[in-house]
Amino acid sequence: MTVLPADGLSLAAEFPHPAHEQWQSLVEGVLRKSGKDVAGSAAEEALSTTVEAGLITRPLYTSRDDAPDAGFPGFAPFTRGSKAEGNAANGWDVRQRHSLTDPARLNEAVLADLENGVTSLWLTVGGATGVPVSGLARALDGVYLDLAPVVLDAGSELDSAATELLRLYEERGVAPESARGTLGADPLGHAARSGSAPEPAAAVHWAERCAKEYPGLRALTVDALPYHEAGGSAAEELGSSLATGVAYLRALTGAGLSVEAACAQLEFRYAATADQFLTIAKLRAARRLWARVAEVCGAADAGAQRQHAVTSSVMMTRRDPWVNMLRTTLACLGAGVGGADSVTVLPFDHALGLPDAFARRIARNTSTILMEESHLARVIDPAGGSWYVERLTAELADSAWAFFQEIERAGGQAAALGSGLIGERLAATWAARSKDLARRKEPVTGVSEFPHLAERPVEREVTPAADGASGGLPTVRRDEAFEALRARSDAHLASTGRRPRVFLAALGPASAHTARATFASNLFQAGGIEPVHDPATVDASTAAEAFATSGATVACLCSGDALYAEQAEAVASALRAAGAQRVFLAGRPAEYPGVDEYVFAGCDVVAVLSSVLDRMGVA
């Protein structure tokens, strides 16, 4: 039982309220001990982190970090959720993605998912990567279409796929008002992926039909994934989705639909990443921005954006794919807390090919555990009121709106895609991010950090290649530069029977060399180069013999600065005499005779490893 003072005030009232300046003073003292002599706001800035271009996370947020009024859940501007009850009633819709070409196999996978927690289906239809339109009936055999919403991804085969789905509704006795899902018409998204010219006529036709005959069925998807998967930032993803949504509103209202009816035909699809707070802020900002668009169009109450969040394929790795389970769990958490209506968790083996039954099970269970065991959906807008989240939401919304305005000034989404404006912006963003990845400022666990060369490869059935050559936006992955290095090492292993090696010349006792030896070991393994740390320590008299027996062609000195000053030159000379092609030193660049190159936190790891493999003759 809590005992209150006689005046009824909380015990906290007896303590003085700390001023922001007092906190800054404490920060200054800590930074001074680490060699940074900064004061005032500069001390706070020293602890700030750049999330992405234009977005900076500060170390402390208080009530002074005001943000626009977020309103109430279910009411404009819908920042706090499109529905007043949030996902508290039934949780979010668990939507599983399927890309199987064989109708019988697809049917088996679909039924297994629906029997074990999945609540809607996202099907790739047509082309080389999806089930044939003629096989859709077989694929959905045994599926209660009035209970399980179906979302189509049919690309250029939209007409035939939508026609077949509506035929199945009629054939199986599904009342038009009971049909749920999305036909997936997205001419601008298809143009972004394929480079083809957008053709909105079919999308408008299906929107008109759905508005008249199928009140629970949406015709269009505003898919922002192509922009995310091309390396775009969260702001660029949001800005592109806004421009696409506005283009569809223009087309639909031009065909005679009201703004309210046109908004009701749209579902927005966004990427959810392992940066949970950025994902939360992105979904909240997206709703706020779309509410503003609807307000300007004279239909503020129609601005409740329906959102489908998909865990990012950019963050999925091919090496140590088990870590992808952690990434998708964080992404799913961010999507759920951010208020997504539907969430798709990609299987952990997504980057390797077609997922197996175990991977699909883990994917669907991710949502189940977060909802049923962690009770994540039982709180409406759990991030609401957080100064950090509210401020990040506002800053992201401002940045996205600026990019949206730039696209509109360029003539709209179709014109911006055709002129290359969007492609160039995304490429520049990805180039900057690639530098951070190469320097491990954005670490990728299992790939650029803590790689495991002896890991057992996970093999999956190869995903069918898409039809024809794509002239659209590229697709990128965070692991691509390191994956290329590891592939070179794998080829060398296959042809010679062993991996390229580096000898770690550790100087002095373990207390002196362990930290940098561990650092160097991780760094070289990120490029598929096997470290040899035997014996545990060497000096000028033993280094040559140890290097000769290691089978390595390059060496790296590992120790503390004091021992480097005493022994680095002599040991480097001994290693060179023993045949070392290149001598590295783990530590900040300095003048040590005989040392060719330095590896340290923040160096361009990809460039270093690529040059090492070149010198080793590893193709």
N, C-alpha and C positions, 0 to 999 in steps of 0.2 A: 504494500500500500504506500502511495506517495504522500508524504507529509508536507503540507504547504505552510509557509510562514503565516503569522496571524493576519497580515494584511491581504492574504489570498494570492500574492504574487508568486510566480515560479522562482525556484532557487536560482535560476539563471539571472534573475534581475539583480542579484547581489554581486555579480561580477561586472567589471567595467566592459563597455562595448569597444572592442579593438578598432582602431582607425586603419584605413587602407595604408596610410603612410607608415604605420608601425610594422605592418607585414612587409612592406617594401624594404624597410630598414633591416629586418631579419634576413631577407633574401640577399641584400647587399653583403652582409657578413658572411653568408655561406659562399657566395661567388668570390668574395675576396680571398677566401681560403684556397680556392681552386685557381687563383691567379688572374681573375677578371675583376678589374677595379672599375666598376660601374655604379651609378647612383640613380635614384629616382625611377622614372619610367623606363630608363635604359636597362635597369636591373630586371624589370618584368619582361621586357622585350627579349632579353638574353635567354629566358626560359620558354619563349614562345616557339611554336612549331608550325611550319607551313604544311597544311594538309594537301593543298593543291593550289594552282595559280589563283591568286586573289583571296584565298581563304587561309587565315592564320588562327591557330588555336593558342589561346593564352593560358597561363598556368592557373589563373584564378578568375572566377566570375562572381559578381555580386549583384545586388539589386540595382546598382548603377548602370549595369549593362542592359539598358532597356531595349525592347523590341516591340514591333507593332502588336496591337491587341490581337491575340490568337482566337478570341471569341469562345464559343462553346461547341462541344462536339455535336455534329449534325446541323450546324448553322453556319452561314457565310461568316468568314471566308473559308470555312471547312479545314483550317489548319489542324484542328484537333480531331478530325475524322469526318468522313462523309455521312456517318450514321450517328444518331444521338447515343445509341447503345454500344457503339463501337463493334468489336468482335466478341463482346462478352456473352452473348446468347449462345452461339454455336461455334465460336472460334472462327479462324479464317478458313477459306476454301482451300483444301489441299489439292493442288492441280499437278498431275504427273504428265510429263512430256514423253511422247512415244514417236520414234522414227524407225519403224520396221517396215520392210517392203512386202513381207509375206503376210497375207491376211490371217492365216491360221495362227502363226506365231504371235501376231499382234493381238488377236483375240484372247489367247492364253495369258499374255502379259496384262492386258486390260482387265480381265476378270480377276486376276490375282490382286491387282492393285485395288480394285473396287471392293473386294472382299476384306481388305486389310487396311482400311483407313483413308484411301484416296476418295475425294468427293467430286472431282471433275476431271475430264480428259482433254489433253492438248495433243492433237494428232497432226503429224505431217502427212499431207496427202498429195499424191502425184509426183511427177518427176522421177529422178533416179534415187532420191533419198526417202520417199514416202510410200505409203500404201497406195496402190492404184485406186482410182475412183471406183472402178468396177468391183473392187474388193472391199469397199467400205461396209457393205451390208454384212459380209462374213466377219469382218473385224469387230463389228458391233453386235454380233449374235449373242443373245443372252443378256445384253445390257438394257436396263430399264431407262429408256431415254427420257422419261418424264421425271426421273430422279437424279440422273447423272448428267449434268451439263456437258456439252461437247464444244470444244474450241478448235476450229480448223486453222491450219496453216498450209494453204494450197497454192500460194504464189500465183503464177499465170493460169493455173487450172481452177481458179475461184468459181467460175460459172458452173462448171460441171460438178465440182465438189459440193457447192451449196445446193444445187438442184438435187443431187443424190441424197443429201442429208434431209432435206425437206420431204423428199419422197419417202424416206424411211419413217419420218414422223407420221406421215399420213398412213402408210402401210401398216404400222404397228399401233395405230389407234391413239397416238399422242395428240391431245387437244392442242390447238395453236397457242392457247394461253398458258399451257403447261410446258412448252418448249423453252429451254434455257441454254445459254451459251453464247458463243460469238462465231460468226462466219469467217472472221479474220481478214476481211478485205482491207488491204493496206497498200495502195498503189505507190505512195511515196516511199514507204519502207522497202517495198520490192525494188523500186528504182535505186534506192541507196545501196542495196545488196548486189544488184545485178548490173547496174549501169544503164538499164533500159529506160526509155521515156515513160513517165507515169501516165496511166490511162484511167482516169477516175470514173468513166461512164458506168462500168460494171458495179463499182462500189456504190454509186448513187442509186442505181437500179435496186440493189439488194437492200439498201437502207430504206428506200420507199416501201418495198414490200414488207420488210420486217415491221416498220412503223404502222402499217395498215393491218397486217395479219398476225404477227407474232410479237406481242407486247413484251415478252420476256427474253427475246432474242436480239442481240446486238449485231449489227452488220460489219462495223469497222473496228479495226485495232490500230491505235496509234503506237507503233512499236519503236521505242527509243533504243532498243538493243543494238541495232547496226552502228549507232554513233558511239555507244559505249565500247563495243567490240572493235571499233576502229581506233581506239585509244583516247577517246574524248573524256573530258572532265565531267564531273557531275553537273556543273553549270551548263556546259555545252550539250549534254544529254537532255537536260530540262529545256533549254532554249530551243533545241531542235524539235522536241516533242510539242512544245507550244506552237511553233510555226506550222508543224504538220496538222495539229488539231484545228488551228485557225483556217488552214487551207481546206480542210474537210468541212468545216462549218460554212465556209463560203460556197463550196460546191453543193452542199445539201440544202441550204437556204435558197440558193439560186434555183434549185429544182422545185421549190415550193414548200419545203418543210419549214416549220417554225423553228426558232432557235432552241426552244425547249425540246422539241422532237429530235432535232439534229444532235443536241448534246446527249440525248438518251441513246443514241446509236453508237457512241464511242466508248471504247475501253482502252485505257492507257497501260502500256507495259514498260517497266523500268528494271534496271539491273540492281541487285542487292549485293554488296560487297562485304568483305570481312571487317571493314571499317564500320562498325555497328552504328556509331553516332552520326557519321556522314550519311549512312543509309536512312536512318531515322529522319534526319533533317531534310534529306532529298525528297522523301515521300510527303512530308508535311509541307515543304515548300511547293511541291508540284500541285498540291490541292489548293494552296493559297493563290498561286499564279493562275490556275485555271478558273478559279472563282472570280478573279479580276477580269479575265477575258469574258466570262459569262455576264458579269455586271456591265461591262462596256457595251455588250451586245443587247442589253436590256432585259436579261433573264437571270438575275442574280440567284434566284432560288434553284436554277437548273445547273448551277456550277459545282455540284457534288461529284467530283471526279471518281470514276470507278477504276481501281488500280490492280494490276497484276504484276507482282514482283517475282523476278527470276534470279536465282543466285548466279553470280557473274561467271561466265566461261573464261574471261581474261585471267582470273586469279587461279584457275584450275591448273595443276601441274601434272606432268607425265612421270616425273621421277618422284618416288616416295608418295604415290597418290593417296595413301591412307591419311595423310595430313589434310587432304581436301575435305575430309569429314569435319574437321575442326573449322575450316574456313566456311563451309556451307552452314554449319550450325550457327556461327556468328552472324552470317548474312541472313539466315532465316529469322534469328532473334531480332535483328535490326528491322527486317521487313514487317514482322508481327507487331513490334512496339511502334513502328512508324505508321501503322494503320492500314496496311495493304489488305484489300478484300480477298485476293487470291495469292497464294505463294507456291512457286515451283522450286523445289530443291533439286538441282542437277545431281545425278549419281556421282560418287567420288571417282569413278573410272571414266567419266565423260570425255576427257581429253585423249583417252586411249582407244576409243571405238565404241561399239554398241555395248551398253551396260548389261551385266548379267542379273539374275534374279536377286542375288544377295545385295548388289549395289542399289537396285530399285527399292528393296526392302529398307535399307538404311536411309535412303532418301525420304521415303514417305514417313518413316518412324521419327525422323528429325522433327517434323511438325507435330506429330502426335505427342512426343515427349515434352516439347516446349508448351503445348497446350494442356495436356492431361496431367502431367506430373509437375511441371513448373508453374502451371496455371497462368501462363503469360497473357492469355487472352481475357482473363477475368477482370482486368483493370482497364478502364477506358482511358486512352491516351496516357499511358504511364510515364511518358517523357515530358508531358506538359508541366510547365512551371519551373523546369530546370533552366536556370539562367544560361547555362552553356548551350543547351539544345535550342532554346528559343532564339538566342543570339545567332547561332550557327544557321538556323532556319532562315532568319531574316537576311543574313549576309549572302547565303546561297541563292535566295530568291532574287535579291538585287542583281547579283552577277548573272543569273540565268535570264532575267528580264532584259538586261543590257544586250546579251547575245541574241535573244529573240528579236529585239528592235533592229539589230544589225542585219539579221536575215530578212526582216520585213523591208528594210530600206533597199536591200538588194533585189527585191521583187518577189519575195516569198520563198518557201522551202524548195519548190521545184526549180526555181531560177538559181537559188544558192547552190543546190546540188549540181546543176548543169554547168554553172560557171566555175566550179571548183572551189568556191569560197569555203564551204563546209569541209571538204576534204583537206584543204590546206591548213585550216585551223586545227583540225583533229590531228593531222600529221605533226604539226608544230608542238602540240601538247604532248603527244606520245614521244617525240624526240627528247623533250625535256625530261619526261618521266623515265625514259630509257637510260638517261645519264645517271639518275638516282639509283636505278636498278643495277646498273653496271658498277656503281660505287658502293653498293649494298647499303645505301642510305634508306632504301626501301627493301629490307631483307625478305627473302622468300625461303621459308623454312623447308629443309629437305632438298633445296636446290642451290641457292647461293649461301645459305647458312646451314650448318650441320648436315652436309650431304653424306650419304652412305654408299660408298662404291660397291660394297659387297651385297647390296640389296637384291633380293630375288625379283626379277622383272614380273610385272603384272601384264598378262597378255589378254587381249580381247578381240573379238571379231571386228574386222575393219569396217568403219562406216562408209557406205557407198558415196562416191564422189558426186558432187552436184553436176547437173547437165551443163556442158559447155564451159568456156572460160569466162570468168566474172570480170566485168569492167567496172564494178562498183567499188564501194569502200573496202579497204583491206580488213582482215581480221588479225588481231594481235594477241599475244599471250605474255604474261610477265616473265615466264621462264624461257622465252625463245632464244635469247643470246646464250644462256648457260646450257640450254638443251643442245645447241649446235656444238658447243665445246665437248659435252659429254658424248655426243654421237661420234665425234672424232676419236675420242678415247676408246669407245666401244669397238670401232672399226680396227683400231690398232691392236686391241686385245684379241679380236677374232683372227687377225692375220699373223700375229707374233706369239700369241699365247700369254701375254702379260701386258699390263697397262704401263704407260709412261710413268717414270718415277722421279721423285725429288728427294734428295737426302737432307734431313733436318740435322744440322750441326749444332747441337745444343751445348752451350758453354756454361760451366759452373754447376752448382747444385740445383735440384728440382725447384727450390724456392725462387731461384733467379730466372730459370728458363721456361717453366711450365706455361705461364700465361701466353708468352709469344709463340711457343711451340704449338700450343693448341690453336692459336689464331692462324698461324701459317698452315697447319695441317688442314683446317677447315677451308682456308682460301684455296689451296692447291687442289683439294678434292672437288671443289666446285667446278673445276675444269676437267675432272676425270683423271687428275694426276695423283698417283698413289704416293703418300709420304712414307719414307723409311726413317724411323727414329730408333736406330740400333747401332751402336750402344746408346744408352740414355744420355751420356755426356761425353764430349770429346775436347781435346785441346790441340795445340799445334803439332804435337808429336804423334797423336793417334788419328787425326782427322783424315789423313790421306788413305791409310789402310781401311778405315771404316767406309769411306766413300767408294773405294775400289770394289769392296765386297757388296755394296748396296745395290748395284745394278742400275744406279741413277746416272743421269748425264748432267744434271744441274743440282745445285745445293743452296740451302738457305740457312743463314746463321740465326740462331734464336737464343736470346738472353736479355739481361738488363743492360742499361746504358753504361754502368760502371765497368762491367766485364767486357763490353764492346770496346771501350777505350783501351783496355789492357790487352785483349787477345784478338780482336777482329782482324787486324791486318795480317798477323802471323797465320791464323787459321785459314783466312781467305787465300793466302799465298800457297798454303799446303794443299788446299782443295784444287786450286788451279794446276799445281804440279801433278796432281793425281788425275787430271783430265776433265775437270768440271768446265763445261761450256759456258756456264753462266753462274755467277755467285750472287744470291740475293741476301738481303738482311731484313729481318722483321723489325721494323721500327721506323721512326720518322727520318727523312733524308738527312744525311750528315756527310762529312768528308772522311770516309774510311777507305784507305788505299786497298785496292783489290776487290772491292765490292762494286758490282755492276749496276744493281738496281735495288730499290727499296719497296717493301710491301707494308702497308700501314692502313689503319682505319680511314676510309674515305678515298683511297686510291682507286683508279679505274681497274677493277679486278678483271673485267672482260678483256680489256686491252692487254693486261699483263699476261693472263693465261693464254690468250690467242698467240702472243709473240713467243711464249715458251713452247707451245705445241709446234709452232712453225720451226723453231730452232731444233726441236727434237725430230723434225721430219715427219710429224704426225699429220697425215692429210686430212 
